[in-house]
Amino acid sequence: MSWLNIRGKIYHCLKCPEIIKVEYEGGACLTQIGDDRVYEQMALTQRYGQPTANPDVEGYYLHDEVICETCFKERYIKGGQYEVAMHMEALCNRLSGIKDKHAENIRKATESAFNNWLENISPGNFREINTSAFDKTIGLKIFTLRGKRRDLIGQFVSSAKDSIIFFIYNQVNSDTSLQEVIGQYALEIQPVIENIKKLLADLKGKIFMAHRINKPENLNDYVRYEMTTRTPVESTPDKTVFYDTNMSKHDITEFMNFCDPSNQIEIDEDKWIGKLKNRLEALQG
């Protein structure tokens, strides 16, 4: 049911009678827009109807409720909302793109930093984490007996796991090579973050998103490929419309925090603990 035979789109301004009809290249084509979008469009068709007599065969026009550019400028130009609507999406996409570009290098550098640290550890390195747990487990003299190690290591990890992860994270985070890689990411991402912060500082009111109606559009909220994307015909006017969104300043701030250089080291607790146990078991002594 996620497919619909689509031939175009009709934009309805919620503030004035303006209606803009757009034809898609290729005419009526099956397009995967997702179940939710299909149900939404069936409801909007009940409200607005369809220009075609038999849309199942001739193709449906999607209905979009928007605010036209004239109405938007009349109502929202003074609160910073126009600038946010015109630029925020592109900046957030840029932020996401930079994060994705550097993610693999940061992941590899993190793994290398962890392995380098792991190679040079001794049981005594962990006494400062939890002295009591250490003295009762891997700090005992019987830890040198290989037959006792696994149980003692398991007891130590169980009693101090959170502290161990925090300790490992700090050791990994102090690795010079890893910090160089994160520094390269920070250098590229910082100007984008500053631009977003400036837009948010000037914003008063809700957040809208701008959309140019003559550009290709992915019509599916969950996937993107050739069967979810439609392109308006060449004669489509270059007009901009605006969508209301559920986003808030807090949402965008949270996204910036997610992309912040200080939050790019991914902690794989099970992997780290598993490798640590194996390393401690293998130590000579």
GIRAPE-V90365 format. One record per backbone hydrogen bond with DSSP energy under -1.0 kcal/mol. CO is the residue of the C=O (numbers start at 0). NH is the residue of the N-H. E is the energy in kcal/mol with one decimal. If there is no record, write none. Layout:
co=CO nh=NH e=E
co=CO nh=NH e=E
//
This chain:
co=1 nh=32 e=-1.9
co=1 nh=33 e=-1.8
co=3 nh=5 e=-1.0
co=3 nh=30 e=-2.4
co=4 nh=59 e=-3.7
co=5 nh=28 e=-2.4
co=6 nh=23 e=-2.6
co=7 nh=61 e=-2.6
co=8 nh=21 e=-3.5
co=9 nh=63 e=-2.6
co=10 nh=19 e=-2.2
co=11 nh=65 e=-2.7
co=17 nh=12 e=-2.3
co=19 nh=10 e=-3.1
co=21 nh=8 e=-2.4
co=22 nh=232 e=-2.5
co=23 nh=26 e=-1.7
co=28 nh=5 e=-2.7
co=30 nh=3 e=-2.1
co=30 nh=32 e=-1.1
co=33 nh=37 e=-2.1
co=34 nh=38 e=-2.5
co=35 nh=39 e=-2.4
co=36 nh=40 e=-2.6
co=37 nh=41 e=-2.2
co=38 nh=42 e=-1.9
co=39 nh=43 e=-2.2
co=40 nh=44 e=-2.3
co=41 nh=45 e=-1.4
co=42 nh=46 e=-1.1
co=43 nh=47 e=-3.0
co=44 nh=48 e=-2.5
co=53 nh=56 e=-1.4
co=53 nh=57 e=-3.4
co=54 nh=58 e=-1.8
co=59 nh=6 e=-3.0
co=59 nh=7 e=-1.2
co=61 nh=9 e=-3.5
co=63 nh=11 e=-3.2
co=65 nh=13 e=-2.9
co=66 nh=241 e=-2.0
co=67 nh=71 e=-2.4
co=68 nh=72 e=-2.5
co=69 nh=73 e=-1.6
co=70 nh=74 e=-1.5
co=71 nh=75 e=-3.1
co=78 nh=203 e=-3.2
co=79 nh=83 e=-1.9
co=80 nh=84 e=-2.7
co=81 nh=85 e=-2.2
co=82 nh=86 e=-1.8
co=83 nh=87 e=-2.7
co=84 nh=209 e=-1.8
co=86 nh=90 e=-2.1
co=87 nh=91 e=-2.8
co=88 nh=92 e=-2.5
co=89 nh=93 e=-2.2
co=90 nh=94 e=-2.5
co=91 nh=95 e=-2.5
co=92 nh=96 e=-2.4
co=93 nh=97 e=-2.3
co=94 nh=98 e=-2.2
co=95 nh=99 e=-2.5
co=96 nh=100 e=-2.2
co=97 nh=101 e=-1.8
co=98 nh=102 e=-1.2
co=101 nh=105 e=-2.3
co=102 nh=106 e=-2.6
co=103 nh=107 e=-2.5
co=104 nh=108 e=-2.3
co=105 nh=109 e=-2.4
co=106 nh=110 e=-2.4
co=107 nh=111 e=-2.4
co=108 nh=112 e=-2.4
co=109 nh=113 e=-2.4
co=110 nh=114 e=-2.5
co=111 nh=115 e=-2.5
co=112 nh=116 e=-2.2
co=113 nh=117 e=-2.8
co=114 nh=118 e=-2.0
co=116 nh=119 e=-1.1
co=117 nh=120 e=-1.2
co=121 nh=124 e=-2.2
co=122 nh=125 e=-1.9
co=123 nh=126 e=-1.4
co=125 nh=129 e=-1.1
co=129 nh=133 e=-2.8
co=130 nh=134 e=-2.7
co=131 nh=135 e=-1.3
co=133 nh=136 e=-1.2
co=133 nh=138 e=-2.7
co=136 nh=139 e=-1.7
co=139 nh=142 e=-1.6
co=140 nh=143 e=-1.7
co=141 nh=144 e=-1.6
co=144 nh=147 e=-1.9
co=147 nh=151 e=-2.0
co=148 nh=152 e=-3.2
co=149 nh=153 e=-2.4
co=150 nh=154 e=-2.3
co=151 nh=155 e=-2.3
co=152 nh=156 e=-2.7
co=153 nh=157 e=-2.3
co=154 nh=158 e=-1.8
co=155 nh=159 e=-1.2
co=159 nh=163 e=-2.4
co=160 nh=164 e=-2.6
co=161 nh=165 e=-2.2
co=162 nh=166 e=-2.3
co=163 nh=167 e=-2.9
co=164 nh=168 e=-2.7
co=165 nh=169 e=-2.1
co=166 nh=170 e=-2.0
co=167 nh=171 e=-3.0
co=168 nh=172 e=-3.0
co=171 nh=174 e=-1.8
co=174 nh=178 e=-2.1
co=175 nh=179 e=-1.8
co=176 nh=180 e=-1.7
co=177 nh=181 e=-2.5
co=178 nh=182 e=-2.1
co=179 nh=183 e=-1.7
co=180 nh=184 e=-1.7
co=181 nh=185 e=-2.7
co=182 nh=186 e=-2.3
co=183 nh=187 e=-1.4
co=184 nh=188 e=-2.2
co=185 nh=189 e=-2.2
co=188 nh=192 e=-2.1
co=189 nh=193 e=-2.3
co=190 nh=194 e=-1.8
co=191 nh=195 e=-2.1
co=192 nh=196 e=-2.6
co=193 nh=197 e=-1.9
co=194 nh=198 e=-1.9
co=195 nh=199 e=-2.4
co=196 nh=200 e=-2.3
co=197 nh=201 e=-1.4
co=206 nh=244 e=-1.3
co=208 nh=242 e=-3.0
co=210 nh=240 e=-2.7
co=211 nh=214 e=-1.5
co=216 nh=229 e=-2.2
co=224 nh=227 e=-2.1
co=226 nh=31 e=-2.6
co=227 nh=218 e=-3.3
co=229 nh=216 e=-2.6
co=230 nh=24 e=-3.3
co=232 nh=235 e=-1.9
co=236 nh=238 e=-1.8
co=238 nh=212 e=-2.4
co=240 nh=210 e=-2.5
co=241 nh=66 e=-1.9
co=242 nh=208 e=-2.4
co=247 nh=251 e=-1.7
co=248 nh=252 e=-2.5
co=249 nh=253 e=-2.6
co=250 nh=254 e=-1.9
co=251 nh=255 e=-2.3
co=252 nh=256 e=-2.3
co=253 nh=257 e=-2.1
co=254 nh=258 e=-1.6
co=259 nh=262 e=-2.3
co=260 nh=263 e=-1.3
co=267 nh=271 e=-2.9
co=268 nh=272 e=-3.0
co=269 nh=273 e=-2.4
co=270 nh=274 e=-2.4
co=271 nh=275 e=-2.3
co=272 nh=276 e=-2.6
co=273 nh=277 e=-2.1
co=274 nh=278 e=-2.4
co=275 nh=279 e=-2.7
co=276 nh=280 e=-2.3
co=277 nh=281 e=-1.5
//
